[in-house]
Amino acid sequence: MENSVKEQLVQWAEEYNDPKYFQEDPIIFPAEMAKRFRSGECSLADVEIAAVIAAHLAWGRRSMIVRDCTRAMDEMMWKPYGYVMAGDYRDDDASLHRTVKWSEFASICNNLKTVYSERDSIEGLTNGEIRCRIYGRKEDLKAPDKKINMMRRWMVRDDGKVDLGVWKKSDKKALLIPLDVHVYDEATALGLTSRKQKDIVTVREITDAFREIFPDDPCKGDFSLFGYGVTHGK
């Protein structure tokens, strides 16, 4: 990677790792729970559940994501853990967010109840376990697992800026870039990958490229890609 590209990526990461760019973003929901958690008003599980739901709905226009995450949190009375463990979920075929129905939300809540009946936190679960046991998806060893890697970034990165840093047993060196179509296009334009498939191999390739720049914190590169998206338009 050319030094000029590295320098630009570092500049973007520093500039855009700033809460002012994420005031209309799904992270604001687990962030609110994290603030309450730090003041002793709720549990770590409340933060985790808010992150699970917000990550699941994080596709499409950010204004719509925020609107519909608010609907989900309002349904839970902003007490996600209590709502999940009570077992009385909104479960119908009306749309919660785009093609996600309330019945799918109910299924995720039910899966979370099962998991929290066995453990206090989902931090120790693998991506595959979160994918299958919580989101109810089929096992797919090639899947990029964008929503899960995004949730991990929120929960693990601990620089005190945008991300929450509430998962203390996880190593941010092991985080993977959350890969969706926009991130793929930005990474390709920057020469971070030449692969055509948007799969876990590509995720690792892009993450490794950022590991050259941020060896202890490769997912800081996610803000570089955000910066590229902002400066180069849609």
N, C-alpha and C positions, 0 to 999 in steps of 0.2 A: 504493500500500500504506500502510495506516495506521501511524503511528509506534509504536503499542502492539504491533502485530503484529511489526514490525521488531525492536523491543526484545526481545520474547519469543523470536523466532528466534535473535537474537544470544545471548541467555542460554542457550538450549538448546545451541547450537553450542559454546559455551565449556564448558558442564557435561559434555556427552556426548562430546566429543573427548578421551577419556580411556581408556587401555588397560584399565582395570578393567572396562569394559563390553564388552570384546571378547576376553575370555579364552576364551570358547567361541564362536569365530567362524572362518570359513574363512581370515581374514587371518593367523591364527597360523602357518600353514604357510609362506607366503612370508616371513613375519616371522622365522621360525627360520632360513631360508636366508639372509635379509639379514644377520642377526647373524653367521652364519658367513662370509658374503662380506666383511663389514667387517673381520673378523679374519684374512682371507686363507685361510680353510679351504675355500672353494668359489668358483665363478665367478658372474658376473652371470647367465649362462644358467641356472644352478641356481635362482636366485631367480625368473627369468621362467617357467621350466617349472612350478615349484611354484605360481606365481600362475595360470598357464593352467589347470592341473588343478583347483585349489581354486575358481576362479571358475566353471568348468564345472559343478561339483557343488553350487554354492551356491544350492540351492532346496529348500524344505521346512524341517523343524525343525532348528534349529542343532545340537542334540545329534547328530542323524543325519548331518548334513553333516560334522561333526568326526569322527565315527566312520568314515565312509566315505572322507574325505580321508586319514585315518590309514592305512586299508587300502591306498590308492593309493601313499602315500609309503613304506609298508613294502614294497610290491611293488618299488619303485624303490630299496630299501635306503637311502633318504634321500640318494641321489646321483642326482638327476633327469637331469642332463646326461649322465652316464656311461651311465645306463640307456637314454636316448633314442638315443644315438649307437651303442650296442652292437647295437640292432636286434632284440633277442629279447624280445618283449613277451607278457604274458599276453593271450590272444586267444580268448575263448570267449563263450558266450551267457549265462553266469551274470550276475546283477545285481551291479554295483559300487555303484550308488546309485540307488534308485528305478528308473526305466526306463532308466537308463544302464548298458549292459552293458560287460563287460571288452573286448569286440570294438570298441566305440566308443572306449574308452580307448586301445587299441592303434592305432587309426586316427589318433587325434590325435598319439600318439607318433611314428608313422611320418611324419606331415605335418611335425612339428617337426624330425625328422631331416633331411628335405629342406631345410627353411628354414635350419637351422644349418649345412648343408653349403655354403650360399651366403653366410652372414653370421654375425657374432659375436653379434648381439643382435637382438631383434625390436622394439626401441624405435621404429625408423623406419617400421614398417609402419602403414598406415592401418587404420581399423576394418574397412573392406571386405576388406582383405587378411587381417587376422586372422580374420575371419568365414569367408572362403572357403578360404584356404590352410591355416589351422591347424585350425579347428573343422570344416571340411569342409561348411559350409552353403552353400546357394545365395545368390547375390547378392540383396539386398533393400534398396533405397535408403530404404525407409520404416521399416525395423526399428529399434527403440529400442536394440538392442545392449547390453542391461543388463550382461551378464557382462563384456563388453569394457570398457565405461565404468567399471565397478567395479574391474576390474584396473588400468586406467589411474590411477584415483584412488589405489589402493594404491601404485603404483610411482612416481608423480610427486609427490604432495603431500609437502612436506618440512618440516613444522613440528616434527618429532621426537617426535610424540605417538603416534598410532595408525598413521598411514600411513608408508611406508618411505623415500620420497625417493631411490630408487636410479637412476631415469631422469633424468639430469642435462641432457639435451638437449631436454627437453619443457617447455612452459610451462603452469603450472597454471591460468593464465587461460583456456586453451583447453579445459579439461576439461568434460565433460558429466555431469549427474546420472545415476546408474544408476537406471533406471526399471523397477520391477516393480509388481505389483498393489497391494502395501501402500504403496509410495512414492507411487503415483498417488492412492490414496485419501487419504493424509495431505496431499499437495499440494493436492488438490481441496478438502478440508475447510478448509485455510488460505487458500483463494482465490488460489493461485498459478497455477492454470489452470482453465479452464472447458471445455476440449476433452474430447470423449468418446473419441477415439481414443488408444490408448496407443502412439504412434508417435514417430518422431524429431522431428516438429514440436512435439509436446507436451514432449519432452525438452528441446528448445531453449527453449521458453517458460518452463518451470520454472527452467532454468538461468539465463535472463535475469532472472527475478524475483530470484534469489539474487545475481545480479551487481550489482543495485542496493544490496544490503546488504554483500556481500563482493566489491568490484570486482576485486581482484587474485586472488581465490581462491573462485570461485563454488561449487565442490564442498564447501567447508566447510559449505554448507547441507545436505549429506547428513546431518550430525550433528544439525542442527535437526530434520529429519524423523524421525530415530531418536528424538530426545527427545520429539517429539510422540507417537510410537508408544508410548513407555514411559509417558508421563504420562496418555495417554488409553486405555490398555488395548487389547485386541485387538478 
